[in-house]
Amino acid sequence: MRVAGIAVTPPAFKASGGVSAGLQLMRSVAQHCETRMLVMAERDEEATDGNLAVSWVRATNVLTPLRRILPRAAMTLMWRADFGRWLRTVRPDIVHLHNPHPPGAFLAAARECRRLGVPYVVSTHGFVEFDDYSKGFELASWKRPLLQRLVRDPVVEVARGAAQILMLSPMEKPILVGMGVPGQRLRVVPNGIDRYYFERLPAAELERLTSRFRLPPGRPLLLFVGNHTANKGIDILLGAARLMRAEATVVVCGAIRSAEEHALLLRSSGFALPDPRVLFTDFTTKDELRALYQKADLFVFPSRADTLPLVILEAMASGLPVVATTVGGIPYQVTPDTGSLVPPSDAPALACAIDEMLASPERRALMGAAGRLRVSETFDWERSAELAVSAYAEVLGVAGA
């Protein structure tokens, strides 16, 4: 069985959880069958990752001449790659699509599969966000018809044409049935966890890796990790920081996309840096991120729209209790014994949940240990790869890989 994975992404978008998850899953799939992976990129490049052959394929954008005057979102929607040429070279038996952004490229990849007569399956990275984009990103109502056409409709067409949909959590079933996907085509194949985050670091190494962030001593550390996009709810987190009774510091990880956006976020949230309540790390290395997980007292993820965030699994693997929102597959990740969930866009509820957590070190320790165990038992890339290979075999009508 020859398997081809395709990860759709704007080429400069380095921190996509969907692309990272897709690569990790296909790396494990490659232990079972011949597997190649295409990732949209800034330039053509070939690489190997264990048994996985990866083609970084140059993406193009017809709007590039207008990039200085067009909004970032408009530019992002128009990235495309030559999926057909790559698929004709690879000649797979089945294609596995990952990450629906930009939706037009996602649809182009699916249509190329249909044109070549190759069945495809889809992992649902980003489906929760794109099912109601205007809600998750708090966009004006007048933009909704355009977003329906450019964002949701392509994702719906891809989903309906898939031989099987590999849901990241059971919570997605109503969304997919609402898109018109028959229930018998749905199965759960969750994200796994990079075992790297289970490894504990010596105290001296923790201090070395986090020294550049100048973490304030004597204050509980609340950690957020994610893109600085509207759906992640950083504005809600900052609002909660102003309402909390506890004298804690919110450490916001993730690359700052632009100085202008960052300044607007701070002004709208009533913060002027430096402020002991908030610290922005900007870009962090993987080693630094693991150290920050282990230095923090609590992981906070106030997302308005997410499917199954890898960062929550990383935090739980690091032994952190979680305060997050009741969106997408987060309730599948964070159970009552591993954390606390609040409604999205509710800063007072988030502040209250954080205060309750910080008031009880014993509760946090128990939740952190339970979360570490849950991730180890439930979210495993090898197990997910076996489920994916089983899905491929079922689609192709073969006995196994």
N, C-alpha and C positions, 0 to 999 in steps of 0.2 A: 504494500500500500504506500503510495507516494502522497504526502501531505504538503500543502503549501499554506502558510500563514500569511496574511496581509494585515499590517498595522497602518491604519490611516491616521495621519497627523499633519498639522502645519509643520513645515520642516524645521523651523526655529523654536518650536515649542518643546523645550527640553524636559519638562517635568510632568508629562502626561502619565497619570496612574494607569490609564487603559493600555498605553503602549508598553509600559513597564510590566504590567501583569501579562499582557500578551506574549512578550518575549520570555518571561519566566515559565509560562505554561508550555509554550512551544519547545523550550529547552528540555523540559521533562518529557514531552511527547516524543522528541527525537531519540529518547532512550528506547522507544518501542518500534518506531518505523522511520523510514527515510523522510526527512522533514527539511523544508526550506522556508525561509521567512523573508518577506519584503517589508521594509520600513521606509516610508516617505522621508526624504532627507534633503539637505542642502546640496549634496553632490553624490555622484556615484562612487560606491565603495563596496568591496566584498570582504567578508570576515567570517570566521568560524567561532562559535561559542559552544564548546564541548562538541556534541554530535550535530548541533544545529548550524546549518549554513545560512548566513544572513546577508541579504542584498540590500544595501542602503541605496535607494533609487532616487535620483534627483527629481524634485518636484518643481513645477513651473506655475506661474500665476499671471494671467492676462492683465491684471490690474497693477502689476509692478511699476509701470511708468507713473502711476498716480498715487504711489504709496505715501508721498509727503502730504497729500491733501485729503486722503480718504481715512475714515475711522478704522481703527485696528480690526474691529469685528467684520467690517465689509471686506477688507483684504483677506482675512483668514478664511472666509467662506469659499474663496476661489482657487485654492491650491489644488492641483491635480498632478497625477503621475501616469506613466504609460504602463498600466497594469497588463494590458493585452500582450505586449511584446514579451514581458517577463513570464507570463503564464504560458505562452506558446513555447518559450525556451524550457521552462521547468516541466511542463506537461504533467500536472498532478492528477491524481484520481479524485481528490476532494480538496476544497479550499476552506480555510477557517479564517473568518473576518473578525478583526478586533478594532474597537474604537471608532465611533461614528462621527468623528469631527476632523475635517469638515464634512457635513452630510452629503454634499455633492460628489465628493471623491469616494465616499463610502458607497453611494449608489452607483457610481461609475465602475467600481470594482465588482459589485454584484452583477451588474448588467454584462460586464465582460465575461464573467463566469457563465452566465446564461447563454451568451452568444457562442461560447466555446463548448457548450454542453457539459460543463463541469459542475456537479452539485456543490453547494456551499452550506456551511453552518456558521452561526454567529454567536460570539460571546457578548453579553449585554452590558459591557462597559459603557457608561454614559447614557443608558436608555432612560433612567429615571430623570436625569437632567433634561434630556431632549424631548421627553413626553410632554412636558409643560414648561418650555423654555422661558416664557414670559414671567411665570410665577417664580421659578428658581432664581432668575436673574433680575427680578423686580423691574421689568421693562414696561413702558407705557402701553396702554390698551390699544392705541392706534397702530402700534407696530405688530400686533398679533397676527393679522391676516398675512402679512409678508413673512413673518417667522414661520407660520404654518406651512407656507409654500416652500421656503428655503431650508427649513430646519426639520420640522416634524414629518412632512410628507415623504421626503427621501428615506428617512429612517423606517417609516411604516412600509414603504415599498420593499426595502431590503428585508425586513422582518417577514413579510408575507411570502416572499420568494425563497426563504431559507428552507433547506431540507429538515433542519432541526435548529432550535434555539437553545443555547446552553446558558441558562439563567444563573446569575451569580448568587441569587437568594430566592426563596419561595415567595417573597414579597412582590416580585415582579410579575407574577402570573396574571393578576387583574389588568396590569398595564398592557401586556402582550395580547391577552384575549381581547382587550379593547381595541387593539390595533388590527384585529382580524386574524390572528394566528391561532389555528386549532390547538386545543389543549394537548392533543396527543403528540404534538411536535415539541413540547417543552420538557426539559429536564434540568435539574440543578447541578451545576458544575462550578463550585465557588472558587474564589481566589485562594491561593495558598500564602504561606509566609516564608520569607527569606530567613533561613535558620541563623543567619548572621546576627539577627537582633536578639536571639536568646543568649548570646555569649556575654557574660558579665566582665566588666573591665575593672582592673585595680584602681584604687582611689587616686593614685598618682597619675595614672593615664587619663582618668576622667578630668582631673584638674588641667593637665596639659592640653587636652583637646578642646576644653571649653574656656581657656584663659582669655582668648581674644574677645569673647563676648562680654566680659566684665560683669558677670552675674552678681547682683547685689547680695551681700551676705545677710543672713538672719531673716530673710523673707521667703515664704513658700513660693515655689516656682510653678506656674501654670503654663503648660506647653501647648501651642498650636502649631501644626505643620500642614502646609498646603499652598496652592496657588492663591495669589491675591486677586481673585475674581469675585464678583458679587455673590455668586451662589455659595461661597464658603462661609459667609456671615462674619467676616472679621469686624465689620461695623457693630454687629450685635455683641461680639466679644468685648470690644472696647467700651460699649455702653454698659455691659455688665461689670467691667472693671471699675467704673465710676460708682456703681451701686453696691458693691460688695462691702461687707463689714470688715472682712479680713484684710490685713495689710500685706497683700501678695503682689508678685510681679508676673505679668503676662508676657511670656516669651513667644514672639510671633516669628516662626521660621518660614522661609520661602523667599524666592527672589523678588525684589521690588521691581515691578514692571516699568515704572517711569516715576521720575521725581514729582511730576505734576499730579498723577493719580495718588501717590503716597501723601503729598501735602493736603490734597482735598479730603482724603480719608481721615487724617488727623484733625483737620479743622472741623469737619462735620461731626466728629466724635468728641470735640472739646478738649483735645490734648495738644500740648506744645512740648516737644521734646527738648531737653531731657526731662523725663518724669519717672520716678522710681516704680510706678505702676505698670509701665509698658517698656518693652525692649524688642526692637526689630533686629533680627540677625542678618537679613538679606540672604544671599546664597550660602548654603552649608554643604560641606562634603558629606559623603556617606558616613565616614568615621566620626565626624563632628556631630552628625545627627544622632547616631547611636549613643554617643556620650550625653547629649542633651536629654534624650529619653531617660537615661539612667540617673541624671541629675535632678530631673523634675519630680514634683510631688503629685501632680495630677495632669492628665491629658484632657484638653477641652477642644471639642470640635462642633461648633455651632452652625453646621451647614444648613442651607435652605433646600438644597437638592443634591443628592449623591446616590450612587448605586450600591457600592460595597467598598468603601475607602480602604486602600492598603495601609494608610498611615494609622488607622485605628488598630489594625492587626499588629503593626509594628510596635505601637505603644503597649498593647496588651502583652505581647511577647516580651517586652522589656520590664514587665511587672507593674505597669501603671494602671490605676483605676481610671475610668473614663466618664466624663460628663459630655453628652452629645445630644443630638436631636432625633426625633421620631420620624426620620425621612428615609425613603428607600430601604436598603437592606441593613441599615444600622441596627434596628432592633433584633436582627438575626445575629449580628456580631456581639452586641452589648446586651447581655442578659441581666436581670436584677441583681445577681450575685457578683457581677463584674463591673457595674457602673450604674449611672443614673441618666435617664433620658428626659428631655423637656421638649415642649413644642418649638418649632422653628420660629425665628424672628421675635423671640420673647426674652428681651434682656433681663427684666426683673426675675423671671423664672430661672434663667441661667445663673444669675448672681446668687439666688437663694440656694440652688443645687450645689454651687461651688462652695458657698459658706458652710453648708451642711457637711460636705466632704472634708473640708479643711479642719472642721471642728473635731474630727475623730481620726487620729492616726491609726488606731486599731482597725477601724472599718476600712480605711484605705489599704492597709496591709493585706487584709483578708481578700478584698476585691482584686488587688493586684495579683495575688497568688492564684485566685480562681480564674482570672483572665488569662494568665500565662498557661494554665492547664487547658482552658477551653481552646485557645489558639492551637496548641500542640495537638489536641485530639481531633479538631474539626477542620482546620484550614491547612491543608498539606498539598503542595504542588504535585507530588508523585501520585497521590490518590486522585487528584483532579485530572491529571494526565491520563490515568487509567480509565476514568469516566469519559473523557473526551475521545480516546481511541475506541472505546466501546460504541460511542455515538457514530463515529466514522464508519465502523464496521457495519452497524445497523443500516446506515444510509446506503452503503455500497452492497449490502447483502452478502457479506463475507463472514467467515467464522471468527476472524480476529485479525490482529495486525500482521 
